Amino acid sequence: MRRRVACRIRSRVTGSVFRVRGVQRIVRSNEREGCVVLLTDQVEALGRGDVSSEELVKASLEAIEASELGAFRVVRADALREAREADKRLREGERLPLLGVPVAIKDDTDLAGETTPFAVRGRHPVAVRDAEVVRRLRAAGAVVVGKTTTCEIGLWPFSESAIGCARNPWNPRYTPGGSSGGSAAAVAGGMVAAAVGSDGAGSIRIPAAWTGLVGIKPQRGRVSGFPHTDPFYGLTVWGPLARSVRDAALMLDVLTGSHPDDVHRLDAPVSSFVEAASREPRRLRVAVSFRMAFGARGPLDPEIRAAVERIARRLTELGHKVFPADPDYGPVGLGLVPRGTAGVADWVDSMEGGEPEPRTLAEARLGRVVGRRLLPLARRLDPVLRRRVGRIFRYADVVLTPTTAQPPLKVGRYEGVGWRETQAGVAAACPYAWPWNVLGWPGVNVPAGLSKEGLPIGAQLLGHDSDEATLIALAAQLEAVEGWTERRPG
């Protein structure tokens, strides 16, 4: 059974903060009354028997019901039954990384018994089996409470479509970002402690930046996209959004692993990402860059520049060597456009009952006419681009950049706007994230403060091939002095 949640257009948000009512006892004593409970707090409290999974899941469902943020397309009533089953397993002494914890997944991800419209209106088949990331969540004991709102086929940094509209918990007049905006709104709005998103051009990191969360884009091949064996031809990866680095690391540990049919596969990491979040990083060389890749146009908002410069000073105070230096991006855009447009064309062509909007159809046409023809060139460029951009790691361990060039967009900013104008506008707003999707390397958004209007700003930690552990350790060190887990929408 399930309840479908429509987008409600209201000027105010009520009940958007996860007030745990009867389970306040699991909130640590140094946290404010009503503060969102962290994922790791929930895991520990369940293990001690301080709270039941049924209580946590019920509180999550009540928070979703009370919210007007439009974070969810589908909410699962079966989640309560699964929570009771988890409580039985806990009483019997079973322990798993997420046993009994409520989490959310993005609506581009197959969940058995539900459709996967990816925000496209129309009739869609019901998934007969879980995607690999859902299988891993269930294997870790998590209770999936629902599927979150996104935009059509992940095209835009906002999460609005004909079948749903997600809003920012910090100010509902603004978007939480996209395309994993519903997942970000669900976490920042206190409906779940962590959620899964996907990132094909910044779609985890951008919503994390605009809602004050930690968002991890893993190395290509770290997390399986199955049943998609090469999603968007290597651009798209799945990863976590959470309030703390440790929570995001725990989710990444659970999600990590390949399916035999995946095109991109990695060996298991030597140590867990939770361990990386628990250790002090060595003295790192951090290159600070405000350069945009070729083809990106638009000014950098002064408040965002100032926020990233402040994070750079923090890193200097923590003992790291911080200096200005720019990656040499070269023709990296030639690796993005063919993959992105061809990927959209593939999704549209596979949707027999779908009714995409004109902008999506325009992108799909471009993919059929140009994208698919240029895919061989894009693949041949990969080693060239990795060598060229990778030169910066001869003298830096991490690259620090803004996550976005502009603060959150207003809801409805691009409603009814054509493909060309939308594409130009969002490219100017979000030029910093997508090059790392072309390269396949990891990136982490960390909260960098608030704008004068009270909207979150994000900074991006970018790493070399398969070096998530360094980024996670550095982000955790920043979190300890920045204290962003205590920040929440008012």
RAVEN-V978069 format. One record per pair of residues at least 6 apart in sequence whose C-alpha atoms are under 7 Angstrom apart, sorted by the first residue. I is the first residue (numbers start at 1). J is the second residue. If there is no record, write none. Layout:
BEGIN
i=I j=J
i=I j=J
END
This chain:
BEGIN
i=1 j=76
i=1 j=77
i=1 j=78
i=2 j=74
i=2 j=75
i=2 j=76
i=2 j=77
i=3 j=74
i=3 j=75
i=3 j=76
i=3 j=77
i=4 j=73
i=4 j=74
i=4 j=75
i=5 j=72
i=5 j=73
i=5 j=74
i=6 j=70
i=6 j=73
i=6 j=164
i=7 j=70
i=7 j=164
i=7 j=165
i=8 j=68
i=8 j=70
i=11 j=172
i=11 j=173
i=12 j=172
i=13 j=67
i=13 j=68
i=13 j=69
i=13 j=172
i=14 j=66
i=14 j=67
i=14 j=68
i=15 j=63
i=15 j=66
i=15 j=67
i=16 j=63
i=16 j=66
i=16 j=67
i=16 j=169
i=16 j=189
i=16 j=190
i=17 j=189
i=17 j=190
i=18 j=34
i=18 j=36
i=18 j=63
i=18 j=189
i=18 j=190
i=18 j=191
i=19 j=34
i=19 j=35
i=20 j=34
i=20 j=59
i=23 j=51
i=26 j=45
i=26 j=50
i=27 j=37
i=36 j=190
i=37 j=193
i=38 j=193
i=39 j=193
i=39 j=194
i=39 j=247
i=40 j=247
i=42 j=101
i=43 j=98
i=43 j=101
i=45 j=51
i=46 j=52
i=46 j=53
i=52 j=87
i=53 j=83
i=53 j=84
i=53 j=86
i=53 j=87
i=53 j=100
i=53 j=101
i=54 j=80
i=54 j=83
i=54 j=84
i=56 j=102
i=57 j=80
i=57 j=83
i=57 j=102
i=58 j=80
i=60 j=191
i=60 j=192
i=63 j=191
i=64 j=191
i=69 j=166
i=69 j=167
i=69 j=168
i=69 j=169
i=69 j=172
i=70 j=164
i=70 j=165
i=70 j=166
i=70 j=167
i=71 j=148
i=71 j=149
i=71 j=166
i=71 j=182
i=71 j=183
i=71 j=185
i=71 j=186
i=72 j=146
i=72 j=147
i=72 j=148
i=72 j=149
i=72 j=182
i=73 j=147
i=73 j=148
i=73 j=149
i=73 j=164
i=74 j=146
i=74 j=147
i=75 j=145
i=75 j=146
i=75 j=147
i=76 j=145
i=76 j=146
i=79 j=143
i=79 j=144
i=79 j=145
i=82 j=143
i=83 j=100
i=83 j=143
i=86 j=99
i=86 j=100
i=87 j=100
i=96 j=140
i=96 j=141
i=97 j=140
i=97 j=141
i=98 j=140
i=98 j=141
i=98 j=142
i=99 j=140
i=99 j=141
i=99 j=142
i=100 j=141
i=100 j=142
i=100 j=143
i=101 j=142
i=101 j=143
i=102 j=142
i=102 j=143
i=102 j=144
i=102 j=145
i=102 j=192
i=103 j=142
i=103 j=143
i=103 j=144
i=103 j=145
i=103 j=192
i=103 j=193
i=103 j=194
i=103 j=195
i=104 j=144
i=104 j=145
i=104 j=146
i=104 j=147
i=104 j=148
i=104 j=183
i=104 j=192
i=104 j=195
i=104 j=196
i=105 j=146
i=105 j=147
i=105 j=148
i=105 j=183
i=105 j=195
i=105 j=196
i=105 j=197
i=106 j=147
i=106 j=148
i=106 j=149
i=106 j=180
i=106 j=183
i=106 j=196
i=106 j=197
i=107 j=116
i=107 j=118
i=107 j=147
i=107 j=148
i=107 j=149
i=107 j=150
i=108 j=116
i=108 j=118
i=109 j=116
i=109 j=131
i=110 j=116
i=110 j=127
i=110 j=130
i=110 j=131
i=111 j=127
i=111 j=129
i=111 j=130
i=111 j=131
i=111 j=134
i=112 j=127
i=112 j=128
i=112 j=129
i=112 j=130
i=113 j=126
i=113 j=127
i=113 j=128
i=114 j=126
i=114 j=127
i=115 j=124
i=115 j=125
i=115 j=126
i=115 j=127
i=117 j=124
i=118 j=150
i=118 j=152
i=118 j=153
i=119 j=150
i=119 j=151
i=119 j=152
i=119 j=153
i=119 j=161
i=119 j=163
i=120 j=152
i=120 j=354
i=120 j=355
i=120 j=356
i=121 j=162
i=121 j=163
i=121 j=354
i=121 j=355
i=121 j=356
i=122 j=353
i=122 j=354
i=122 j=355
i=123 j=353
i=123 j=354
i=124 j=353
i=124 j=354
i=131 j=226
i=131 j=227
i=132 j=224
i=132 j=225
i=132 j=226
i=133 j=224
i=133 j=255
i=136 j=254
i=136 j=255
i=137 j=254
i=137 j=255
i=140 j=254
i=148 j=182
i=148 j=183
i=149 j=159
i=149 j=164
i=149 j=165
i=149 j=166
i=149 j=181
i=149 j=182
i=150 j=159
i=150 j=160
i=150 j=178
i=150 j=179
i=150 j=180
i=150 j=181
i=150 j=182
i=151 j=158
i=151 j=159
i=151 j=160
i=151 j=161
i=151 j=178
i=151 j=179
i=152 j=161
i=153 j=344
i=154 j=179
i=155 j=179
i=156 j=178
i=156 j=179
i=157 j=177
i=157 j=178
i=157 j=179
i=157 j=203
i=157 j=426
i=158 j=175
i=158 j=176
i=158 j=177
i=158 j=178
i=158 j=179
i=158 j=181
i=159 j=165
i=159 j=166
i=159 j=177
i=159 j=178
i=159 j=179
i=159 j=181
i=159 j=182
i=160 j=166
i=166 j=175
i=166 j=176
i=166 j=181
i=166 j=182
i=167 j=173
i=167 j=174
i=167 j=175
i=167 j=176
i=167 j=185
i=168 j=174
i=168 j=175
i=168 j=176
i=168 j=185
i=168 j=211
i=169 j=185
i=169 j=188
i=169 j=189
i=169 j=489
i=170 j=211
i=170 j=455
i=170 j=489
i=173 j=410
i=173 j=411
i=174 j=408
i=174 j=409
i=174 j=410
i=174 j=411
i=175 j=408
i=175 j=409
i=175 j=410
i=175 j=411
i=176 j=184
i=176 j=185
i=176 j=207
i=176 j=210
i=176 j=211
i=176 j=408
i=177 j=206
i=177 j=207
i=177 j=210
i=177 j=408
i=178 j=203
i=178 j=206
i=178 j=207
i=179 j=203
i=180 j=197
i=180 j=198
i=180 j=203
i=180 j=204
i=180 j=207
i=181 j=207
i=183 j=195
i=183 j=196
i=183 j=197
i=184 j=207
i=184 j=208
i=184 j=211
i=184 j=241
i=186 j=192
i=187 j=193
i=187 j=194
i=187 j=195
i=187 j=242
i=188 j=211
i=188 j=213
i=193 j=242
i=194 j=241
i=194 j=242
i=195 j=240
i=195 j=241
i=195 j=242
i=196 j=238
i=196 j=239
i=196 j=240
i=196 j=241
i=197 j=204
i=197 j=238
i=197 j=239
i=197 j=240
i=197 j=241
i=198 j=204
i=198 j=236
i=198 j=237
i=198 j=238
i=198 j=239
i=199 j=217
i=199 j=236
i=199 j=237
i=199 j=238
i=200 j=235
i=200 j=236
i=200 j=237
i=200 j=437
i=201 j=433
i=201 j=434
i=201 j=437
i=202 j=433
i=202 j=434
i=204 j=215
i=204 j=216
i=204 j=217
i=205 j=215
i=205 j=216
i=205 j=403
i=205 j=444
i=205 j=445
i=206 j=403
i=206 j=404
i=208 j=214
i=208 j=215
i=208 j=241
i=208 j=445
i=209 j=403
i=209 j=445
i=209 j=446
i=209 j=447
i=209 j=456
i=209 j=457
i=209 j=458
i=210 j=408
i=210 j=456
i=210 j=457
i=210 j=458
i=211 j=456
i=212 j=447
i=212 j=456
i=212 j=457
i=213 j=241
i=213 j=242
i=213 j=243
i=213 j=446
i=213 j=447
i=214 j=241
i=214 j=242
i=214 j=243
i=214 j=244
i=214 j=245
i=214 j=248
i=214 j=445
i=214 j=446
i=214 j=447
i=215 j=240
i=215 j=241
i=215 j=242
i=215 j=444
i=215 j=445
i=216 j=239
i=216 j=240
i=216 j=241
i=216 j=443
i=216 j=444
i=216 j=445
i=217 j=237
i=217 j=239
i=217 j=442
i=217 j=443
i=217 j=444
i=218 j=237
i=218 j=239
i=218 j=442
i=218 j=443
i=218 j=468
i=219 j=440
i=219 j=441
i=219 j=442
i=219 j=465
i=219 j=466
i=220 j=234
i=220 j=237
i=220 j=264
i=220 j=440
i=220 j=441
i=221 j=258
i=221 j=264
i=221 j=265
i=221 j=266
i=222 j=256
i=222 j=257
i=222 j=258
i=222 j=265
i=222 j=266
i=223 j=237
i=223 j=238
i=223 j=255
i=223 j=256
i=223 j=257
i=223 j=258
i=224 j=257
i=224 j=258
i=224 j=259
i=224 j=262
i=225 j=231
i=225 j=237
i=225 j=238
i=226 j=259
i=226 j=262
i=229 j=261
i=229 j=262
i=229 j=263
i=230 j=262
i=230 j=263
i=232 j=339
i=232 j=340
i=232 j=343
i=233 j=339
i=233 j=343
i=235 j=437
i=235 j=438
i=235 j=440
i=239 j=252
i=240 j=248
i=240 j=251
i=240 j=252
i=241 j=248
i=242 j=248
i=243 j=485
i=244 j=485
i=245 j=277
i=245 j=472
i=245 j=475
i=245 j=476
i=246 j=274
i=246 j=277
i=249 j=273
i=249 j=274
i=249 j=277
i=250 j=273
i=250 j=274
i=253 j=272
i=253 j=273
i=257 j=268
i=258 j=265
i=273 j=469
i=276 j=469
i=276 j=472
i=276 j=473
i=277 j=472
i=277 j=473
i=277 j=476
i=279 j=473
i=280 j=473
i=280 j=477
i=281 j=470
i=281 j=473
i=281 j=474
i=283 j=319
i=283 j=320
i=284 j=320
i=284 j=321
i=284 j=397
i=285 j=320
i=285 j=321
i=285 j=322
i=285 j=396
i=285 j=397
i=285 j=398
i=286 j=321
i=286 j=322
i=286 j=323
i=286 j=396
i=286 j=397
i=286 j=398
i=286 j=399
i=286 j=400
i=287 j=322
i=287 j=323
i=287 j=324
i=287 j=325
i=287 j=396
i=287 j=398
i=287 j=399
i=287 j=400
i=288 j=322
i=288 j=323
i=288 j=324
i=288 j=325
i=288 j=399
i=288 j=400
i=288 j=401
i=289 j=324
i=289 j=325
i=289 j=326
i=289 j=400
i=289 j=401
i=290 j=401
i=290 j=402
i=291 j=326
i=292 j=431
i=292 j=432
i=293 j=329
i=294 j=330
i=294 j=331
i=294 j=333
i=296 j=427
i=296 j=428
i=296 j=431
i=297 j=428
i=298 j=428
i=299 j=405
i=300 j=405
i=300 j=406
i=301 j=405
i=301 j=406
i=303 j=451
i=304 j=402
i=304 j=405
i=304 j=457
i=307 j=448
i=307 j=449
i=308 j=401
i=308 j=402
i=308 j=448
i=308 j=459
i=311 j=448
i=312 j=322
i=316 j=322
i=327 j=389
i=327 j=392
i=328 j=388
i=328 j=389
i=329 j=389
i=332 j=385
i=332 j=435
i=334 j=378
i=335 j=378
i=335 j=438
i=336 j=438
i=337 j=371
i=338 j=367
i=338 j=370
i=338 j=371
i=338 j=372
i=338 j=374
i=338 j=375
i=338 j=378
i=339 j=371
i=339 j=375
i=341 j=363
i=341 j=364
i=341 j=366
i=341 j=367
i=341 j=371
i=342 j=364
i=342 j=367
i=342 j=368
i=342 j=371
i=342 j=372
i=344 j=363
i=344 j=364
i=344 j=367
i=345 j=364
i=345 j=365
i=345 j=367
i=345 j=368
i=348 j=364
i=359 j=418
i=359 j=419
i=362 j=419
i=386 j=439
i=397 j=463
i=398 j=461
i=398 j=462
i=398 j=463
i=399 j=461
i=399 j=462
i=399 j=463
i=400 j=460
i=400 j=461
i=400 j=462
i=401 j=459
i=401 j=460
i=401 j=461
i=402 j=432
i=402 j=458
i=402 j=459
i=402 j=460
i=403 j=432
i=403 j=433
i=403 j=445
i=403 j=458
i=403 j=459
i=403 j=460
i=404 j=429
i=404 j=430
i=404 j=431
i=404 j=432
i=405 j=429
i=405 j=430
i=405 j=431
i=406 j=429
i=407 j=457
i=414 j=422
i=441 j=463
i=441 j=464
i=441 j=465
i=441 j=466
i=442 j=462
i=442 j=463
i=442 j=464
i=442 j=466
i=442 j=467
i=442 j=468
i=443 j=460
i=443 j=461
i=443 j=462
i=443 j=463
i=444 j=460
i=444 j=461
i=444 j=462
i=444 j=471
i=445 j=458
i=445 j=459
i=445 j=460
i=445 j=461
i=446 j=458
i=446 j=459
i=446 j=460
i=446 j=475
i=447 j=457
i=447 j=458
i=447 j=459
i=447 j=484
i=448 j=457
i=448 j=458
i=448 j=459
i=449 j=456
i=449 j=457
i=450 j=456
i=450 j=457
i=451 j=457
i=461 j=471
i=463 j=471
END
